[in-house]
Protein backbone atom coordinates (compact mmCIF):
# COMPACT_ATOMS: atom_id res chain seq x y z
CA UNK A 1 0.00 0.00 0.00
CA UNK A 2 1.27 3.48 -0.87
CA UNK A 3 1.97 5.66 2.12
CA UNK A 4 -0.26 8.37 0.64
CA UNK A 5 -3.30 6.08 0.77
CA UNK A 6 -5.54 6.48 3.79
CA UNK A 7 -6.15 3.33 5.82
CA UNK A 8 -9.71 2.09 6.24
CA UNK A 9 -10.91 3.20 9.68
CA UNK A 10 -12.70 0.28 11.36
CA UNK A 11 -14.58 0.93 14.58
CA UNK A 12 -15.53 -2.12 16.67
CA UNK A 13 -18.27 -1.73 19.28
CA UNK A 14 -17.99 -4.33 22.04
CA UNK A 15 -15.34 -6.30 23.86
CA UNK A 16 -16.32 -9.99 23.78
CA UNK A 17 -14.89 -12.94 21.84
CA UNK A 18 -16.30 -11.68 18.52
CA UNK A 19 -14.53 -8.34 18.95
CA UNK A 20 -11.28 -10.01 19.99
CA UNK A 21 -11.36 -12.44 17.05
CA UNK A 22 -12.18 -9.61 14.66
CA UNK A 23 -9.17 -7.55 15.75
CA UNK A 24 -6.74 -10.42 15.34
CA UNK A 25 -8.26 -11.67 12.08
CA UNK A 26 -8.47 -8.24 10.49
CA UNK A 27 -4.86 -7.39 11.31
CA UNK A 28 -3.70 -10.77 9.98
CA UNK A 29 -5.60 -10.36 6.70
CA UNK A 30 -5.33 -6.62 6.08
CA UNK A 31 -1.96 -5.89 7.69
CA UNK A 32 -1.43 -2.10 7.66
CA UNK A 33 -4.37 -1.36 5.36
CA UNK A 34 -6.74 -0.73 8.27
CA UNK A 35 -6.83 1.33 11.45
CA UNK A 36 -8.74 -0.47 14.19
CA UNK A 37 -10.32 1.13 17.23
CA UNK A 38 -12.31 -0.91 19.75
CA UNK A 39 -14.85 0.74 22.04
CA UNK A 40 -15.59 -1.46 25.06
CA UNK A 41 -16.73 -0.69 28.61
CA UNK A 42 -14.13 -3.00 30.16
CA UNK A 43 -10.62 -4.20 29.36
CA UNK A 44 -11.42 -7.66 30.76
CA UNK A 45 -12.30 -10.56 28.46
CA UNK A 46 -13.65 -13.44 30.59
CA UNK A 47 -13.38 -16.85 28.94
CA UNK A 48 -16.56 -18.56 30.18
CA UNK A 49 -17.18 -21.80 28.22
CA UNK A 50 -16.30 -23.98 31.24
CA UNK A 51 -18.41 -21.92 33.67
CA UNK A 52 -20.86 -24.80 34.18
CA UNK A 53 -18.14 -26.76 35.99
CA UNK A 54 -17.34 -24.01 38.51
CA UNK A 55 -20.05 -25.03 41.05
CA UNK A 56 -18.40 -28.43 41.22
CA UNK A 57 -14.83 -27.21 41.64
CA UNK A 58 -13.65 -28.63 38.31
CA UNK A 59 -13.82 -25.59 36.05
CA UNK A 60 -12.11 -22.24 35.89
CA UNK A 61 -12.89 -18.99 34.16
CA UNK A 62 -9.79 -17.24 32.89
CA UNK A 63 -9.80 -13.50 32.28
CA UNK A 64 -7.74 -12.09 29.43
CA UNK A 65 -6.68 -8.48 28.95
CA UNK A 66 -8.43 -6.88 25.99
CA UNK A 67 -5.81 -4.15 26.03
CA UNK A 68 -3.11 -6.76 25.36
CA UNK A 69 -5.12 -8.33 22.52
CA UNK A 70 -5.63 -4.88 21.01
CA UNK A 71 -1.92 -4.10 21.27
CA UNK A 72 -0.99 -7.39 19.62
CA UNK A 73 -3.48 -6.64 16.84
CA UNK A 74 -2.16 -3.12 16.37
CA UNK A 75 -5.51 -1.71 17.51
CA UNK A 76 -6.45 0.90 20.08
CA UNK A 77 -8.89 0.30 22.93
CA UNK A 78 -11.19 3.05 24.15
CA UNK A 79 -12.93 2.41 27.49
CA UNK A 80 -16.43 3.57 26.63
CA UNK A 81 -19.69 2.31 25.11
CA UNK A 82 -21.45 3.02 21.84
CA UNK A 83 -24.98 4.27 22.52
CA UNK A 84 -26.22 5.46 19.12
CA UNK A 85 -25.26 5.25 15.46
CA UNK A 86 -25.76 7.91 12.78
CA UNK A 87 -25.23 5.77 9.64
CA UNK A 88 -25.52 8.59 7.10
CA UNK A 89 -22.85 10.61 8.94
CA UNK A 90 -20.71 7.53 9.71
CA UNK A 91 -20.57 8.65 13.34
CA UNK A 92 -21.41 7.08 16.70
CA UNK A 93 -22.37 8.67 20.01
CA UNK A 94 -20.57 7.37 23.10
CA UNK A 95 -21.82 6.92 26.65
CA UNK A 96 -19.20 9.41 27.83
CA UNK A 97 -20.91 12.11 25.79
CA UNK A 98 -18.33 12.19 23.03
CA UNK A 99 -18.50 10.86 19.49
CA UNK A 100 -16.25 9.31 16.90
CA UNK A 101 -16.35 8.48 13.21
CA UNK A 102 -15.78 5.37 11.11
CA UNK A 103 -15.42 4.10 7.59
CA UNK A 104 -16.79 0.73 8.68
CA UNK A 105 -18.54 -0.05 11.95
CA UNK A 106 -18.73 -3.57 13.42
CA UNK A 107 -21.29 -4.24 16.14
CA UNK A 108 -20.04 -6.95 18.48
CA UNK A 109 -21.92 -5.82 21.58
CA UNK A 110 -23.29 -9.25 22.51
CA UNK A 111 -26.59 -9.84 24.28
CA UNK A 112 -28.01 -9.40 27.76
CA UNK A 113 -29.04 -12.39 29.89
CA UNK A 114 -32.51 -12.13 31.42
CA UNK A 115 -34.35 -14.54 33.67
CA UNK A 116 -36.52 -16.62 31.36
CA UNK A 117 -38.24 -18.79 33.96
CA UNK A 118 -39.56 -16.73 36.91
CA UNK A 119 -39.09 -18.54 40.20
CA UNK A 120 -36.16 -20.67 39.00
CA UNK A 121 -32.49 -20.15 39.80
CA UNK A 122 -31.00 -18.63 36.64
CA UNK A 123 -27.50 -19.81 35.73
CA UNK A 124 -25.73 -17.35 33.43
CA UNK A 125 -22.08 -18.30 34.07
CA UNK A 126 -19.58 -18.56 36.95
CA UNK A 127 -21.27 -15.60 38.67
CA UNK A 128 -24.16 -17.90 39.55
CA UNK A 129 -22.10 -20.88 40.72
CA UNK A 130 -23.16 -20.21 44.31
CA UNK A 131 -26.81 -20.79 43.37
CA UNK A 132 -26.08 -24.32 42.17
CA UNK A 133 -23.88 -25.03 45.18
CA UNK A 134 -26.64 -23.86 47.53
CA UNK A 135 -29.19 -25.98 45.69
CA UNK A 136 -27.05 -29.10 46.01
CA UNK A 137 -26.69 -28.53 49.75
CA UNK A 138 -30.44 -28.01 50.07
CA UNK A 139 -31.18 -31.19 48.14
CA UNK A 140 -28.97 -33.09 50.57
CA UNK A 141 -30.56 -31.55 53.67
CA UNK A 142 -34.15 -32.12 52.56
CA UNK A 143 -33.72 -35.48 50.82
CA UNK A 144 -35.41 -33.90 47.79
CA UNK A 145 -36.83 -36.21 45.15
CA UNK A 146 -36.37 -34.23 41.92
CA UNK A 147 -34.25 -31.42 40.47
CA UNK A 148 -35.09 -29.94 37.08
CA UNK A 149 -32.80 -28.16 34.61
CA UNK A 150 -35.06 -26.11 32.36
CA UNK A 151 -34.97 -23.91 29.28
CA UNK A 152 -37.56 -21.26 28.42
CA UNK A 153 -39.01 -21.04 24.94
CA UNK A 154 -36.79 -19.43 22.32
CA UNK A 155 -33.51 -20.82 23.67
CA UNK A 156 -31.65 -22.92 21.10
CA UNK A 157 -28.24 -23.23 22.83
CA UNK A 158 -29.01 -25.72 25.61
CA UNK A 159 -25.62 -27.41 26.05
CA UNK A 160 -25.03 -25.68 29.45
CA UNK A 161 -28.19 -27.35 30.81
CA UNK A 162 -26.96 -30.81 29.81
CA UNK A 163 -23.57 -30.12 31.40
CA UNK A 164 -25.18 -28.92 34.63
CA UNK A 165 -27.43 -31.97 34.70
CA UNK A 166 -24.58 -34.43 34.07
CA UNK A 167 -22.29 -32.77 36.61
CA UNK A 168 -25.11 -32.61 39.18
CA UNK A 169 -25.87 -36.30 38.65
CA UNK A 170 -22.25 -37.14 39.37
CA UNK A 171 -22.23 -34.95 42.48
CA UNK A 172 -25.49 -36.48 43.77
CA UNK A 173 -24.00 -39.96 43.35
CA UNK A 174 -20.92 -38.83 45.24
CA UNK A 175 -23.10 -37.65 48.10
CA UNK A 176 -25.14 -40.86 48.08
CA UNK A 177 -28.39 -39.12 47.11
CA UNK A 178 -31.15 -40.61 44.97
CA UNK A 179 -32.60 -37.31 43.73
CA UNK A 180 -33.97 -37.62 40.20
CA UNK A 181 -32.39 -35.33 37.60
CA UNK A 182 -34.66 -34.06 34.81
CA UNK A 183 -33.83 -31.94 31.75
CA UNK A 184 -36.79 -29.94 30.43
CA UNK A 185 -36.25 -28.20 27.07
CA UNK A 186 -38.27 -27.28 23.96
CA UNK A 187 -36.09 -29.68 21.93
CA UNK A 188 -37.69 -32.79 20.47
CA UNK A 189 -34.42 -34.65 21.13
CA UNK A 190 -31.31 -34.02 23.26
CA UNK A 191 -28.96 -31.31 21.92
CA UNK A 192 -31.09 -31.10 18.81
CA UNK A 193 -28.97 -28.31 17.32
CA UNK A 194 -26.16 -30.83 16.64
CA UNK A 195 -28.38 -33.19 14.64
CA UNK A 196 -29.49 -36.85 14.99
CA UNK A 197 -26.10 -38.56 15.56
CA UNK A 198 -25.32 -36.36 18.58
CA UNK A 199 -28.91 -36.56 19.84
CA UNK A 200 -28.79 -40.36 19.80
CA UNK A 201 -25.44 -40.41 21.55
CA UNK A 202 -26.53 -37.99 24.28
CA UNK A 203 -29.87 -39.75 24.76
CA UNK A 204 -27.99 -42.99 25.42
CA UNK A 205 -25.67 -41.22 27.85
CA UNK A 206 -28.59 -39.71 29.75
CA UNK A 207 -30.32 -43.07 29.95
CA UNK A 208 -27.19 -44.71 31.39
CA UNK A 209 -26.98 -41.97 34.02
CA UNK A 210 -30.69 -42.17 34.89
CA UNK A 211 -31.35 -38.60 33.69
CA UNK A 212 -34.76 -37.96 32.12
CA UNK A 213 -35.16 -35.63 29.13
CA UNK A 214 -38.66 -34.12 28.83
CA UNK A 215 -40.03 -32.07 25.95
CA UNK A 216 -41.55 -28.75 26.99
CA UNK A 217 -40.95 -25.05 27.59
CA UNK A 218 -40.76 -23.93 31.21
CA UNK A 219 -42.84 -20.82 31.92
CA UNK A 220 -42.57 -20.34 35.68
CA UNK A 221 -41.84 -22.05 38.98
CA UNK A 222 -44.12 -21.74 41.99
CA UNK A 223 -44.84 -23.85 45.07
CA UNK A 224 -42.64 -26.71 44.01
CA UNK A 225 -44.01 -27.04 40.47
CA UNK A 226 -42.79 -26.03 37.03
CA UNK A 227 -45.54 -24.70 34.78
CA UNK A 228 -45.12 -25.49 31.08
CA UNK A 229 -46.25 -23.44 28.08
CA UNK A 230 -49.02 -25.96 27.34
CA UNK A 231 -50.50 -25.48 30.82
CA UNK A 232 -49.21 -28.76 32.25
CA UNK A 233 -46.99 -28.76 35.33
CA UNK A 234 -44.18 -30.84 36.77
CA UNK A 235 -43.27 -31.31 40.42
CA UNK A 236 -39.76 -30.13 41.25
CA UNK A 237 -37.83 -29.66 44.49
CA UNK A 238 -35.32 -27.39 42.77
CA UNK A 239 -35.16 -25.74 39.35
CA UNK A 240 -32.16 -24.29 37.51
CA UNK A 241 -32.80 -22.48 34.22
CA UNK A 242 -30.66 -20.94 31.52
CA UNK A 243 -31.44 -17.30 30.74
CA UNK A 244 -33.30 -15.80 27.84
CA UNK A 245 -31.06 -13.54 25.75
CA UNK A 246 -32.05 -10.13 24.44
CA UNK A 247 -30.03 -7.96 22.10
CA UNK A 248 -28.36 -4.71 23.15
CA UNK A 249 -30.34 -2.05 21.34
CA UNK A 250 -28.50 0.88 19.78
CA UNK A 251 -30.32 3.96 18.57
CA UNK A 252 -30.09 4.18 14.79
CA UNK A 253 -29.66 0.43 14.27
CA UNK A 254 -32.75 -1.55 13.13
CA UNK A 255 -33.47 -4.59 15.28
CA UNK A 256 -36.26 -7.11 15.87
CA UNK A 257 -38.49 -7.07 18.96
CA UNK A 258 -35.83 -9.01 20.90
CA UNK A 259 -33.16 -6.46 20.01
CA UNK A 260 -31.29 -8.69 17.54
CA UNK A 261 -29.84 -7.35 14.30
CA UNK A 262 -30.45 -8.88 10.86
CA UNK A 263 -27.33 -9.39 8.73
CA UNK A 264 -26.65 -10.77 5.28
CA UNK A 265 -24.25 -13.61 4.47
CA UNK A 266 -21.29 -11.22 4.68
CA UNK A 267 -22.20 -9.82 8.06
CA UNK A 268 -23.57 -6.49 6.79
CA UNK A 269 -26.48 -5.11 8.78
CA UNK A 270 -29.52 -5.08 6.53
CA UNK A 271 -30.70 -1.56 5.59
CA UNK A 272 -27.42 0.10 6.64
CA UNK A 273 -24.30 0.89 4.62
CA UNK A 274 -20.86 0.24 6.11
CA UNK A 275 -22.29 -1.29 9.30
CA UNK A 276 -21.63 -4.94 10.14
CA UNK A 277 -22.42 -7.21 13.10
CA UNK A 278 -21.05 -10.43 14.58
CA UNK A 279 -21.86 -12.59 17.59
CA UNK A 280 -24.84 -12.79 19.89
CA UNK A 281 -26.26 -9.42 18.80
CA UNK A 282 -27.17 -10.91 15.40
CA UNK A 283 -30.41 -12.74 14.60
CA UNK A 284 -28.57 -16.03 14.04
CA UNK A 285 -30.51 -18.29 16.44
CA UNK A 286 -27.61 -20.28 17.90
CA UNK A 287 -25.71 -18.11 20.38
CA UNK A 288 -22.30 -19.70 20.91
CA UNK A 289 -18.83 -18.18 21.16
CA UNK A 290 -17.25 -20.32 18.48
CA UNK A 291 -19.94 -19.32 15.99
CA UNK A 292 -19.42 -15.68 16.98
CA UNK A 293 -15.74 -15.93 16.02
CA UNK A 294 -16.65 -17.42 12.63
CA UNK A 295 -19.00 -14.51 11.97
CA UNK A 296 -16.17 -12.16 12.94
CA UNK A 297 -13.82 -13.91 10.49
CA UNK A 298 -16.30 -13.32 7.65
CA UNK A 299 -16.59 -9.63 8.49
CA UNK A 300 -12.80 -9.33 8.84
CA UNK A 301 -12.28 -10.79 5.38
CA UNK A 302 -14.87 -8.45 3.85
CA UNK A 303 -13.23 -5.42 5.46
CA UNK A 304 -9.72 -6.55 4.58
CA UNK A 305 -10.80 -6.82 0.95
CA UNK A 306 -12.31 -3.33 1.17
CA UNK A 307 -8.97 -2.11 2.44
CA UNK A 308 -7.22 -3.54 -0.62
CA UNK A 309 -6.03 -6.94 0.65
CA UNK A 310 -6.23 -9.91 -1.69
CA UNK A 311 -8.54 -12.08 0.42
CA UNK A 312 -11.91 -13.73 0.00
CA UNK A 313 -14.58 -14.04 2.65
CA UNK A 314 -14.94 -17.57 4.05
CA UNK A 315 -17.71 -19.46 2.31
CA UNK A 316 -19.78 -22.44 3.32
CA UNK A 317 -21.73 -23.29 6.43
CA UNK A 318 -21.06 -22.46 10.05
CA UNK A 319 -19.33 -25.21 12.02
CA UNK A 320 -20.57 -25.73 15.56
CA UNK A 321 -17.86 -27.20 17.79
CA UNK A 322 -18.12 -27.93 21.52
CA UNK A 323 -16.86 -30.10 24.31
CA UNK A 324 -19.54 -31.66 26.52
CA UNK A 325 -18.50 -31.40 30.16
CA UNK A 326 -19.82 -34.02 32.57
CA UNK A 327 -19.31 -37.00 30.27
CA UNK A 328 -17.30 -39.91 31.66
CA UNK A 329 -14.71 -39.55 28.89
CA UNK A 330 -13.63 -36.54 26.80
CA UNK A 331 -16.53 -35.82 24.47
CA UNK A 332 -16.24 -33.45 21.51
CA UNK A 333 -19.28 -32.57 19.40
CA UNK A 334 -19.41 -31.15 15.88
CA UNK A 335 -22.12 -30.11 13.44
CA UNK A 336 -22.47 -27.97 10.36
CA UNK A 337 -25.34 -25.47 10.39
CA UNK A 338 -27.20 -23.79 7.57
CA UNK A 339 -28.09 -20.10 7.48
CA UNK A 340 -31.09 -20.70 9.74
CA UNK A 341 -29.03 -22.49 12.39
CA UNK A 342 -30.27 -25.97 11.47
CA UNK A 343 -27.90 -28.98 11.34
CA UNK A 344 -27.10 -30.38 7.90
CA UNK A 345 -25.79 -33.79 6.96
CA UNK A 346 -22.04 -34.05 6.44
CA UNK A 347 -19.34 -36.72 6.38
CA UNK A 348 -16.37 -34.39 6.74
CA UNK A 349 -15.75 -35.20 10.42
CA UNK A 350 -17.38 -37.37 13.10
CA UNK A 351 -20.24 -35.76 15.02
CA UNK A 352 -18.99 -37.27 18.28
CA UNK A 353 -15.38 -38.00 19.12
CA UNK A 354 -13.06 -38.42 22.10
CA UNK A 355 -10.57 -36.16 20.30
CA UNK A 356 -11.14 -32.67 18.97
CA UNK A 357 -10.67 -32.03 15.26
CA UNK A 358 -9.53 -28.50 16.11
CA UNK A 359 -6.49 -27.07 17.88
CA UNK A 360 -6.09 -26.02 20.56
CA UNK A 361 -8.76 -28.40 21.87
CA UNK A 362 -10.35 -25.80 24.14
CA UNK A 363 -14.09 -25.62 24.66
CA UNK A 364 -14.37 -22.60 22.37
CA UNK A 365 -12.49 -22.37 19.09
CA UNK A 366 -11.66 -19.18 17.20
CA UNK A 367 -9.31 -19.46 14.22
CA UNK A 368 -7.21 -16.51 15.45
CA UNK A 369 -8.26 -16.09 19.09
CA UNK A 370 -7.68 -19.69 20.23
CA UNK A 371 -4.00 -19.81 19.17
CA UNK A 372 -3.51 -16.38 20.77
CA UNK A 373 -4.96 -17.67 24.04
CA UNK A 374 -3.01 -20.92 23.86
CA UNK A 375 0.21 -18.97 23.52
CA UNK A 376 -0.66 -17.29 26.82
CA UNK A 377 -1.29 -20.44 28.81
CA UNK A 378 -4.94 -21.30 28.19
CA UNK A 379 -5.48 -24.98 28.91
CA UNK A 380 -8.36 -26.88 27.42
CA UNK A 381 -10.96 -27.83 30.03
MOURSUL-V571545 format. One record per pair of residues at least 4 apart in sequence whose C-alpha atoms are under 6 Angstrom apart, sorted by the first residue. I is the first residue (numbers start at 1). GAP is how many residues later the second one is. If there is no record, write none. Layout:
BEGIN
i->I gap->GAP
i->I gap->GAP
END
This chain:
BEGIN
i->7 gap->26
i->7 gap->27
i->8 gap->26
i->8 gap->299
i->9 gap->25
i->9 gap->26
i->9 gap->93
i->9 gap->94
i->10 gap->25
i->10 gap->26
i->10 gap->92
i->10 gap->94
i->10 gap->95
i->11 gap->26
i->11 gap->27
i->11 gap->91
i->11 gap->94
i->12 gap->26
i->12 gap->93
i->12 gap->94
i->13 gap->26
i->13 gap->94
i->13 gap->95
i->13 gap->96
i->14 gap->25
i->14 gap->26
i->14 gap->94
i->14 gap->95
i->15 gap->4
i->15 gap->25
i->17 gap->4
i->18 gap->261
i->18 gap->274
i->18 gap->275
i->18 gap->278
i->19 gap->89
i->21 gap->4
i->21 gap->272
i->21 gap->348
i->22 gap->4
i->22 gap->274
i->22 gap->278
i->23 gap->50
i->24 gap->49
i->25 gap->343
i->26 gap->4
i->26 gap->274
i->27 gap->4
i->27 gap->46
i->30 gap->274
i->30 gap->279
i->33 gap->274
i->36 gap->39
i->37 gap->38
i->37 gap->39
i->37 gap->40
i->38 gap->39
i->39 gap->39
i->39 gap->41
i->39 gap->42
i->40 gap->39
i->40 gap->40
i->40 gap->41
i->41 gap->38
i->41 gap->39
i->41 gap->40
i->43 gap->22
i->43 gap->23
i->43 gap->24
i->44 gap->20
i->44 gap->21
i->44 gap->22
i->45 gap->18
i->45 gap->19
i->45 gap->21
i->46 gap->16
i->46 gap->17
i->47 gap->14
i->47 gap->15
i->47 gap->16
i->48 gap->13
i->50 gap->9
i->51 gap->74
i->51 gap->75
i->52 gap->112
i->53 gap->5
i->53 gap->6
i->54 gap->4
i->54 gap->5
i->55 gap->74
i->55 gap->78
i->70 gap->5
i->70 gap->6
i->71 gap->4
i->81 gap->13
i->81 gap->14
i->82 gap->12
i->83 gap->10
i->83 gap->11
i->83 gap->12
i->83 gap->167
i->84 gap->8
i->84 gap->9
i->84 gap->166
i->84 gap->167
i->84 gap->168
i->85 gap->7
i->85 gap->167
i->86 gap->4
i->86 gap->5
i->86 gap->6
i->90 gap->11
i->90 gap->12
i->91 gap->9
i->91 gap->10
i->92 gap->7
i->92 gap->8
i->93 gap->6
i->94 gap->4
i->94 gap->5
i->104 gap->170
i->104 gap->171
i->105 gap->170
i->106 gap->169
i->106 gap->170
i->106 gap->171
i->107 gap->170
i->108 gap->169
i->108 gap->170
i->108 gap->171
i->110 gap->170
i->110 gap->171
i->111 gap->134
i->111 gap->135
i->111 gap->136
i->111 gap->137
i->111 gap->169
i->111 gap->170
i->112 gap->133
i->112 gap->134
i->113 gap->130
i->113 gap->131
i->113 gap->132
i->114 gap->129
i->114 gap->130
i->115 gap->128
i->116 gap->36
i->116 gap->127
i->116 gap->128
i->117 gap->102
i->117 gap->103
i->118 gap->102
i->119 gap->101
i->119 gap->102
i->120 gap->101
i->120 gap->119
i->120 gap->120
i->121 gap->119
i->122 gap->118
i->122 gap->119
i->122 gap->120
i->123 gap->5
i->123 gap->119
i->130 gap->4
i->139 gap->4
i->139 gap->5
i->144 gap->35
i->144 gap->93
i->145 gap->34
i->145 gap->35
i->146 gap->33
i->146 gap->34
i->146 gap->35
i->146 gap->90
i->146 gap->91
i->147 gap->34
i->147 gap->89
i->147 gap->90
i->147 gap->91
i->147 gap->92
i->148 gap->34
i->148 gap->35
i->148 gap->91
i->149 gap->34
i->149 gap->90
i->149 gap->91
i->149 gap->92
i->150 gap->33
i->150 gap->34
i->150 gap->35
i->150 gap->91
i->151 gap->34
i->151 gap->90
i->151 gap->91
i->152 gap->65
i->152 gap->66
i->153 gap->64
i->156 gap->130
i->157 gap->129
i->163 gap->4
i->163 gap->162
i->163 gap->163
i->164 gap->4
i->166 gap->160
i->167 gap->159
i->172 gap->5
i->173 gap->4
i->181 gap->30
i->182 gap->29
i->182 gap->30
i->182 gap->31
i->183 gap->30
i->184 gap->30
i->184 gap->31
i->184 gap->32
i->185 gap->30
i->185 gap->31
i->185 gap->32
i->186 gap->29
i->186 gap->30
i->186 gap->31
i->188 gap->27
i->189 gap->10
i->190 gap->9
i->191 gap->8
i->192 gap->7
i->194 gap->4
i->194 gap->141
i->194 gap->149
i->195 gap->148
i->199 gap->4
i->206 gap->5
i->207 gap->4
i->217 gap->11
i->217 gap->12
i->218 gap->10
i->219 gap->8
i->219 gap->9
i->219 gap->10
i->220 gap->6
i->220 gap->7
i->221 gap->4
i->221 gap->5
i->224 gap->11
i->224 gap->12
i->224 gap->13
i->225 gap->9
i->225 gap->10
i->225 gap->11
i->226 gap->7
i->226 gap->8
i->227 gap->6
i->228 gap->4
i->228 gap->5
i->246 gap->12
i->246 gap->13
i->247 gap->12
i->247 gap->13
i->247 gap->34
i->248 gap->11
i->249 gap->10
i->255 gap->4
i->255 gap->5
i->255 gap->6
i->256 gap->4
i->260 gap->21
i->260 gap->22
i->260 gap->23
i->261 gap->21
i->261 gap->22
i->262 gap->7
i->262 gap->8
i->262 gap->20
i->262 gap->21
i->263 gap->4
i->263 gap->5
i->263 gap->6
i->263 gap->7
i->264 gap->4
i->267 gap->9
i->267 gap->10
i->267 gap->32
i->268 gap->7
i->268 gap->8
i->269 gap->6
i->269 gap->7
i->278 gap->14
i->278 gap->17
i->278 gap->18
i->279 gap->13
i->280 gap->7
i->290 gap->74
i->290 gap->75
i->290 gap->76
i->293 gap->73
i->298 gap->15
i->298 gap->16
i->300 gap->4
i->301 gap->12
i->302 gap->11
i->304 gap->5
i->305 gap->4
i->305 gap->6
i->317 gap->20
i->317 gap->21
i->318 gap->18
i->318 gap->19
i->319 gap->16
i->319 gap->17
i->320 gap->14
i->320 gap->15
i->320 gap->16
i->321 gap->12
i->321 gap->13
i->322 gap->10
i->322 gap->11
i->322 gap->41
i->323 gap->8
i->323 gap->9
i->323 gap->40
i->324 gap->7
i->330 gap->24
i->331 gap->22
i->331 gap->23
i->332 gap->20
i->332 gap->21
i->332 gap->22
i->332 gap->24
i->333 gap->18
i->333 gap->19
i->334 gap->17
i->336 gap->7
i->336 gap->8
i->337 gap->4
i->337 gap->5
i->337 gap->6
i->337 gap->7
i->338 gap->4
i->356 gap->5
i->361 gap->19
i->362 gap->18
i->365 gap->5
i->366 gap->4
i->373 gap->5
i->374 gap->4
END
